[in-house]
Amino acid sequence: MKFWIGLFFSAMIMLGCQRHSVDLIPINQFFSTPEKSNFKISPNGRFIAYIGLDNHCKNIYLIDLINKDSSKQLTYQNDINVKSFAWNNDSKISFLTEQSSQDSLRLYAVDINTEKIWPLIRPVRGRFRWIHAMATGGDSFIAGINDRDSSFFDLYRIYLDGRPRELVLQNPGNMSSWVVSNDGQVRLAVANDSVQQSVLYRSSEKEPFKEIIRCDVESSFTPLGYKDSSNAIIYALSNIDRDKLALVSYDLVNQRELGELYSHRDVDVSPGGYFTEQNKLLFVNYSTSRQNRHFFDEATKKKYDQLSKQIDGFEFQVLNTDISGNKVIIKTYTDVNPGGIYFYDFSTQKLTKLTDNNSDLKDKELSPNEYITYTARDGMQISGYLTYPIHSNRKNLPMVVLPHDGPNGREVWGFDNEAQFLANRGYLVFQMNYRGSTGFGKKFWTAGFKEWGGKIQDDITDGVKWLIKEGIADRERVAIVGKGFGGYSALHAACFNSDLYKCAVSYSGYTNLFTYFRDIPPYFKSYVQKMYQVVGNPIREAELFKNISPVFHSDKVKIPVLLVQGGKDRFSSVTDANQFVQKLKNNNIPVQYILKEDEDRTFKRDENVFGYYNELERFLAKYLID
């Protein structure tokens, strides 16, 4: 009862501050766990498997597209969730159950016809990655397991009949990803040595790997897949000798780029419609103010244009296809509608809804994303999005600044449940792509090197000041809220920009960059040297780390802080969070601390997620509205 009373009074406060009445949407409708997710179509296109809830536990369900009466539940977990799954052939699915860092890895298979379930490997302490889930020869698939050494993955052939796994490739210690051809051969690998990336190739598994490409820390070459069954030419995304990631074709045998297939002047190209089983590239994606795709033949474009007409007004993302490529599962969305998951058959042009992404919100009045650009103090152009409260006069609004996690990554146009929640509560939401964000070329990305506590934070500050100067945001009612790197930015702002903000909220934010590096999980160790170039070296540049780590500057904090932490977070130290909170208390700074011992970096339990946003709502209303 206390929870709903709190929401009621917060609602009354917010309604009082808005120009027109807006229905406040309950927190659980923004953030509840979807009842159905992870839809995947079988290789032959007849079945769709997905993860659904059975008595609050995640299990695998099956839809028969020909005989709907044969649709059924395949697994019956009652205490441990199914974490993920993959189709291996037309009748068998392999699946993982959730595990904590202390639990054993458990991998199973289920036959969709007999519903029999059996273990594929004996329980081991380690992590698992599907590398090439489609079974080759019908009886095995390739996966990565790091039980020999937690710092990296070895590749194994996993047999669907439960025979002991077979070592395919023992990692020398630097390989991070692989491309498997459709005949099941591991011919291509990506390795990380110190700060450089290498692409390794061999014509067959009988041959040793040879380095064919080497990139420095600023450059990137990412194989997407093979062009045809000869396995001699690949498609890749490359910014070698160029600023933006472009789609190229590359000759593995002669070790040369054959040509640029597509690039964009302003932004990086990103993976899109490459389908492994067909060795076929249909399109690539790129994101400017909106999402876009570039097709490579007119017939394919015409097919997808026909699909677009059926979901008029919605964007879509292809999630997966059958082997033929004629049957697809797509996700639809807009900036004001979470959309749904659909099955589409190109041959019949029939579109079938599988589920809503969030049925509670699909008919609600929500706020559009509006693209903006502004100029940072050194002339750098910064892009971002504003989400206005519905029916506001767009002047002197209370504002929540929401820097994204990363800093790798970027804001894109689309549905953002957190931004919508805040806008529904009456706040202008400001999201920006500060320098160091990815997607805008390597000059923009590298401009953020060793600037975690410098120019990146200036970009955030300059955006806030610009919105205040324009009369859009109210100088006296600005808060900063973030997760991960965004949480670090919120704490940095509390330490060094207390005069600009009324309060700060850090969710899994980094308080101490020394321990951030010290506690990096073993499977990320191969990237540490690269991170030294991007962030700094905690030994050689200790003064820099001390200057930009919030835990050493708690005495500068003058505003209230809400700090949220998961006890199992491997990137943000609970000890440092406790220390930071205690220092604020000693300095009589208002501080709220939410510590959930059973949660990781991102809260998963609905009650903890709802609890966080309930406290966030109270906290923001107290300091921005009351």
N, C-alpha and C positions, 0 to 999 in steps of 0.2 A: 504493500500500500504506500509506503514511503516513496518508492520509485515514481509512482504515478502522481502523487501529490507534488513532488518536485517538478515533474514535467508540467503539471497544470499551472503552477505559479510562474515557472519560466515562460510558459505560453502567454500568460496574461501580461507579463512584462514586455515580451516582444510585440504582442499585438498593439500594446499601447504606444510603441515607438514607430510603428509603420503608418504610412499615410492612408493606406487602404487595408481593409481586413483581408487576411490571407489564412487559409486553413493550414494549421500546423500539422505536419505529417509525423506520426509516431516514429521514434528512433528505430524500432525493430523493423519497420517497413523499408528503411534505407539499407540496413546492414545485416539482415537475417541470412543464414546460410541457404543457398538454393536447394530445393528438394531434389532437383535433377541437374546433372552436370556431366561434362566430359563425354559428349556423344561421339561415337566413332563407328564408321560404316565398315562392314566386312569386305574383304577383297573382292568377292563376287557381287557385291552390291545388294544382297538379299536381306541382310540383317543389320540392325543397329544396336550396339551395346552402349549402355550409359551407367553412370553411378547415381543411385537413388538412395533415399533414406528408408530404413526399416527399423522402426522403434528407435529413432535417433542415431542409428549406426549405418555407415555408408556401405552399400552392397552393389553388386553388378546385376543389371536387369537387361533383358533382351527383347527387342521388337522384331517380329517377323513381318517384313514389308509385303509379303505375298499372302500369308495366312495370319491375319491379326489375332485370331484366337489362340495361336501358338506362342504368343508373347508371354514372357515369364521371368521370374526371378531366378538368377543363376547361383548366387552365393548367399549364405545365411550367417554372416558375421554378427555376433550379438554384443561383443565388447571391444573389439579392435576394428577400426575402420579399414575398408579397402582404400588404399592411397592412390593407386593409379593402375592402369591396365593397358594391354595392347593386343590387337588381333595378330595372331601368328600364321593362321591359314583360315580357310572358310569355316572350320568347325572348332577351332581351339583358340582360347584366350589365356594369356599369362597375366598374373596380377600380383601386385605387392600389397602387403598390409602396412599400416603406419607403424613406425618405430621411434622410440626416443634414442638419444645418443648412447644409452646404456643397453638398449634392446638388441636382439639378434635380427639380422636380415632374414625375412621369410618371403619366398617366391613360390607361387603356386600356378597350376594350370587348371582350367575347367573345360570340359567338353560340352558344347552347347546342346548336343543331341541327347546324351546320356545324363548330363548334369553331374557327372563324376568329377571330383576335385582331388588333386594329388600334388605333393610337393615336387618342385623341379630341382631344388638344391637343398642340401642339409643346412640348417640354420647356422649362420656365421656372423661374426661381428664385422660389420662393414656397411658400405653404401653401394647402391646399384644404379646403373644407367642403361636404358635401352639404347643400343647403338644402331642395330638394324633388326627391327622386330619381326619383319616378314620372314617366315621360315624358308630356308633354301633347301631344295630337295624334299620339302614337305615335313621334315622331322626335326629341324634345329634352327636356332636364331643366334645372333651375336649380341652380347651384352658386356658391360664393364662392371667389375667388382673390385673394391679396394681393400679386401681383407688381408692381402699379403703385406701391404704397406699403405697406411691410411692417407699418405700424401698424394697418391696417384692411383689410377685405375689400370688393371690388366684386362685384356679382352679374352672372353671365353665363349665357346660354343655351348649353348644350353640346349639339351635334348628334350623334346616334348614328351618322350616316354619315361622321363625320370632317370635316365642313365646319368652317371657322374659327368659333370661338366668337363670340357676339354679346353686346355689352354691354347688360345690362338695366337696371342701376342703378349709377351712379357714386357711391360713398359720399362724402358731404360731409366725412367725417372723424370722425363721432361715432356712426354706426349700428353696433350690435353683434349684432342678430338680426332675423329677418324671419319673417313667416307668409305662406306662399303658398297661395292658394286652389286648388281642384282644377281650375280652368280655366287655371292657370299664371300668374295675375296676382299681382304683389307689391303688396298693398294695405296691409299693416300692417308697421310696423318699430318696434324699440326702440332708443332712442339714449341715450347717456351724455354729459352735458355737466357738466363739473366734478364736483360731488358729487351731481348730480341725475339722475334717470332720466326720460325722456320716452317716451310712446307716441305714434307718428305714424300717421295714417290718410289714405288717399285712396280715393275710390270706384272709380277706374280708373287705369291706368298713364298715361293722358293728363293726369291732374290732378296738381297739386303736393301733397306731403305737408303735412298740418296737424297741429299738436300737439293731442291730445285729453286727455292725462293727464300730469301732472308729479308726480313723487314725490321727497321728500327722501331723504337717505341712509338713514334708518331704515325707510322704507316700500318696498313692492314691489308691482308689478303685472306679472304674467307671463301673456301670452296663451297659451292652449293650442290653440285652433283655432276654426273657425267652427261655428255651430250648425246651419246649413243652407245650401243653395245660393244663397240671396240674399246671403250674405256681409255681412250687415248687423249681425248679433249674434254675439258671441264668448263662449266660455267662458274664464275666466281665474282665476288664483290671486291674491288680493289681501289685503293687510293694511292698506289705506288706511282710516283711522278705526276700526281694530280692532287688537288685539294679535296674534292668531294668523292665519296665512294661511288664507283660506277660499275655497271655490269659489263664484264669482259668475258671473252672466251680465251682459253689458254691451252696450248699444246704441251702436254706433259712429257712427251718423248723428246721433243726438240727444245723444251724449256724456253718457250717464248710466248708472249701475249699475241694473240691473233687479231685482236681488234676490240674496240669499245662498242658494245651493242646498245647501251643506253646510259645516259647521264643527265643530270639536271643542274642547271646553273647555280641554284641557290641552296639546295639541300642534298643530303646523301640519298642514294637509292637503297632500298631495303628489300629483303627477300619477300617473295610473293607466291606466284603460281608455278613453282617447280615441283613436279610430281615424280618421285624417285622411281616408282615401279614402271613408269612409262619412259623414263629418261627424257622428259618433255618439259620445256620451259614455255609457259603460256603468257606470263606477265610478271612485272615487278611493281613494287609499291614505292611511293615517296609521299612525304607529308610536308605541305607548305602551311597555309592557314587551315586547310582541310586535307583529308586523306585523298590520295589519287593513285591511279594505277596506269601503267603503260603496257599495252598488249603488243605482241610480236607478229600477229597475223590478223587479217580482217575477219576471217571466219570465227575465230575465237572471240574477238571483240563483239561481234554481232550476237553470239550466243549469250555472252555475259550482259550485253545491253538488254536483251530480252528478259533476263533474270531481274535486272534493275527495275524494269517497268513493272514487274509484279510486286516489288516491294517499294513502290513509289514513295519517294521522300526519305527513305532509309539508306544509310550506308550498309555495306556488308563486308564480312571477312570470311574467306574460305577456310574452314577448319580442317577438313580432310575429304578424301575422295575414295571411290573404289578403284580397282586396277584400270578399268577402262577410261576413267576420268569423266564418264557421262553422268555419274551420280555423285552428288556432293552434299556435305553438311555445311551450312553457313550460319554465321552469327550476324544478326541485324541490330542496328542501333541508330540513334541520333543523339544530339547533345541534350535533348529534353525527354528522351524515351529510351529506357534500357533495352527495348527490343526483345528479340527471341532467338531461338535456335530452330532452324528449318532444314528439312530434307528437300532437295530439288533434283529432278530427273530431266536432264537436258533433252533426252530423246522424246519425251512426252510433254515437256514444259510444264510439268505438274509440280506445284509447290505445296509442301505439307508442313504445318507447324508441329514441332516436337515438344516445345515448352516455351513459356515466357521466361526471360532472364530475371524479371522481378514483376510478378503480376500485381503486386500492391501499388506499384508506381506508374504503371503504363497509362493510366487515365488521369493522373494528377497534373495539375498546372505547375510546371517547373520552369527553370530559368535557362535561356540560351547561353552558350559560350560565345563571347565576342572577342575576336582577334585584335590584338594591339601591338604596336611597336613603340619603343622609346629609346632615347639616346643616353648611354651611360656617361659618366663624367669624363672619360678619356676618349669619347667618340664612338665606342663600340655600340652597334645596333643590337638591341635586345627585344625579343618577341615574347608574347605571352597571351594570356586569356583573362578576361573579366567575366564574372558571373554575377549579375545584378539581382538583388531581391525583386521578386514580382511586385509590380505596381508602385515601385519606389519613384521618387522624383529625380533620382540619379544625381543628387547634389548633397554634399556633406554627409556621406553615409558612413556608418560604423564599418570598419574593414578588417577582414581576416586575411593576412598574408600567408600563403600556403606554398612554400618552396618545395620542389619535388625531391625525392630520395635520390641517391646516386653517389656523387654527382653525375656519373654516367647515366644516360637516359634523358628523356625530354617530355615536355607536355605536348599533347596532341589534341586535336578537336575530337570530341566524343562525349560519351556519358560518364560522368564522375559523381559517384554517389556521395562522396564526402563534400564536394563543392556544392552539390544540390542541397544537402542537409543544412549547410551553413547559410546558403542563400535563403532557404525556407525559414530560417530563424531570423532573417532580417539583415544579414551581413552582405556587404560587397565582398566577393572572393577574388583575390589577386594571385594568379599563378604565372610564373615567369620561367623562361629558359635562359638562365644566367650563363655566362661563359663557362666552359667546361662541360656543358651539356653536349650530348652526342646527337648526331643527325644533321649538323650544320657545317660539316667539313672539318678538316684537321686543324686549320688555323684557329677556328673558334674553340675547338676542343682543347688544343694545347695552350690557349690563352688562359685556361684555368689551372695549368700546372703550377703547383706550389702556391696556389692562391686560395686555398680552402678558407683561410681566415683573412684574406685580403680582398682582391678585386671581385671575387665571387660574391662576397658579402656586400661590397660596394654596389654591385649590380642590383641586388635586392633593395638596398637602401635607396638608391637613385630612383627605382621604380615607385617606391612608396612616396618619396618626396615629389615626384612628378604628378602622381595622382592627387596629392594634397594641393599642389600648386594649381592644378586644373579645376579644383573645387569639387572633385568627385568624391574624395575621401575626407572625412572629418579628422583634422589634426589631433584632436583630443580623444579619438576613439579608434585606435589601431592596435591590433594584436597580431602576433606571429605564432603560427602553429605548424609543426612539421614532424615527419617520421624519418628515422635513420639520419641521412645527411641533412634532411630538412629539420629534424630535431636538433642536430648539432647547430644548424644555422639559427634556430630559435634561441638556444642557450648562448650562442655567440652574441646575438642581438641583445639579450638580457644583460650580458656583461659589458658590452661596448656601445650599445645604442639605447640605453634605458630612457633617454629623453625622447625617443621617437615612438616608443611603444608603451601601452598601458599594462600589458601582461604578455607572457610567453608560455607556450606549451611545447614540451619535448616528449615525443613518443619514440622510445628506443633510440634516442639521440646519443651521440658520442660525447662523453664528458672529458675523456682523457685520451689523446691520440697516441700516447706512449703505449698504453695497455691495449688500444685498438689494434696496433701492430703486434704486440706480444701475444695476444690471444687469437690471432687469425687461425681458423681451423686448418688442419693438416692438408686437406684437399685443395686449399688455396695457396699453399706455400710456393708453388711454381710461379705465382704472379707477384711475389713480394718485391723482387728487384724492380719490376715494372712500376709497382706502386711507390717505390722510393722516388722514381722519376716524376710521378704524377703528384704525390702528396708531399714527399720529403723523406729524408733518412733520419729516424729518431735518434741515432747515435751521432752522426756527423752534423746534423742540424737540430741538435737538442734545444737550442735557444728558440728556433722557429716554433718547434712543437710546444714549448712552454708558453710562448707568447699567444698561441692560438687555441690552446686547450682550456675550455671553460673552468675545469676544476681548479685551476691555478688563479682564477680571477673572480672567484665568488664574492670577494669584497667589493667589486664594482657593481654588482647587481642592485638595482634600486626599485625593481618592479616585481609584482607577484609572479610566481612560477608554478606551473603544474607539470610534474615530471612523471612519466609513465614507463614502466619497465617490466619485461618478462624475465623470470628467474633463469630460464634456459637460453637466453640470448647470448650467442657466441661472439657477437661483435660489439656489444655494449656492456661493460663490466658493472655488475650489481654493486660491487664494493665501491667503485668510483661514484656511482649514482648515490649510494648511501652517504658517502663522504660529502658530496656536493650538497645534498639536502641538509645534512647536519650543519654545514657551514652557513647556509642561508638562515637556518633557525637560530644559530648563534648570533647572527647579525640582525635578527628580528625582521627578516624579510618574509612576507606571507608566502608559504610554500605548501602545496599539496603533493602527496606522493602516492602513486598507485603501483604497487609491486605485486605481480601475480607469479608466484613461484613455479606454477605448472605450465606457464606459457613460454613461447619462444619469442623471436623478434616481432612476429605478427600474431596478435591474439586470435585464437581459432574458436574458442568456446563462445557460443552466443551470449551467455550471461556476462562474460568478461568484456566482450565487444560492446554490448549494450551499456554495461556499467561505465566503460570509458567515455562513451559519447554522452551519457547522462551527466557525468561529472564535467566534461568539456562544455556542455550547454550551460550548466550552472556557473562555471568559472567565467566564461566569456560574458554572460549576462551580468554577472556581479561587477565586472570591471569596465565593461563597455556600455552598459545600458543603465544600471542602477544610479 
